[in-house]
Amino acid sequence: MEKFRISKERAFELLAKYGSPLYVYSEELIRKRCREMKGLLSRENFRVNYSAKANTNLEILKIIRDEGLYIDAMSPGELIIEEKAGFKPEEILYVSNNLSPEEMQFVIEKGILLSVDSLSQLELYGQLNPGGRVVVRFNTGIGAGHHQKVNTGGKKTKFAIQAEFIPQVKEILAKYRLRLAGINQHIGSLFLGVESYLASARRLFQLAKEFPGLDFVDLGGGFGIPYHPEEKRLDLVQLGQELEKAFEEFLAEYDNPDLILMVEPGRYIVAEAGNLLGKVYSVKENYGVKYIGTDLGFNVLMRPILYDSYHEVQVLKNPASKETSNKRERVNIVGNICESGDILAENRDLPLIEEGDIVAVMDVGAYGFVMSSNYNCRLRPAEVLIDAGGQDRLIRKRESYEDLLRHFPGL
Ligand SMILES: Cc1ncc(COP(=O)(O)O)c(C=O)c1O
């Protein structure tokens, strides 16, 4: 299975059982992607940290841990869920960004290794934990990604410390007797060619030579998936082979032959394992444009409005429909949020859609549910897992109106 594609019968059955809209995940595909990523380099000193920001469902984290991946956290909330999923402090790397002293202290007290991404945060770390182990995130000048908003390397990003500041980094490390356990980077999210990642890896290896005795070098995530049918899959075999070569060359010149190479995939592990199901409630035409009205507003899936992202859509016909023609139509699939930008899929050529049909949105396992919101006071949807035996299981309850009212004092 390359992509999880829910069948029509199953989709109608699940919506009848759990309600709409609904996120549905395939355990089988999550496990497959974990294994592929672990096999990127076949050597002991290679480690995969799942970047939990892509999907933090507790049950999904348990599967990923069971597959032997380690994990990244980016907030105390992620840390807490990861601990609940069974991850030990030594299996977690906290990849931080502009932390308050309280948040940094929280991570330090948990005994979790932390990566800082500015000189001032390194200074703060030194004050809070003199003599401790720390990781520093560098920007080697190369960025990549599907959108400027997720390009996290190069000259136009708030992230990391540029290589020119290495002397200042060394000064702060010395001042607080800090031990630099590793260096990391993340050039951006969603690359499908291997070149930018490899080029940035070589630069980070070069930079690592400035710091003898590191335990690891962490190259970050960004491994893409083909959202559009015309996109080619990322060639993990080629990437693995070239990465292995670059790593070998680096190790030959480095003082720690056991140094661990780490990567931080998020999307690659979970994206294709998720489908989002919603119902069609209205069909209409406005000035020559056909609109398919669903319950899949951008409160449920934000990627299209945030990044202009493309998601493949499947139309699952209501078994009661009398429509038997093979007619196709050009339509906009829209949600139920009160904004004109609430468009899930624009100008799509699809089989005729009627009220009562189901729309299944593909590749939503990453940056799907985690970005959902209560905008318009709508409820976040439920999540269901199709387990390895093919059984469905609720792994997150749908929100309730009580949840909406919970935070008003005095109610
Ligand atoms: C520091 C860091 N590591 C890893 C990731 C995971 O990226 P992706 O889901 O594209 O693999 C991100 C996401 O932006 C990130 O910011």
The ligand as a Gaussian input file, in Angstrom:
#p B3LYP/6-31G(d) Opt

LIG

0 1
 C       12.819000      21.321000      13.420000
 C       11.914000      20.464000      12.616000
 N       12.216000      19.167000      12.468000
 C       11.422000      18.338000      11.750000
 C       10.275000      18.804000      11.149000
 C        9.435000      17.840000      10.361000
 O        9.255000      18.228000       9.070000
 P        8.515000      17.246000       8.054000
 O        7.181000      16.946000       8.627000
 O        8.425000      18.015000       6.792000
 O        9.369000      16.038000       7.949000
 C        9.932000      20.147000      11.267000
 C        8.738000      20.667000      10.582000
 O        8.646000      21.734000      10.083000
 C       10.767000      21.008000      12.037000
 O       10.454000      22.292000      12.206000

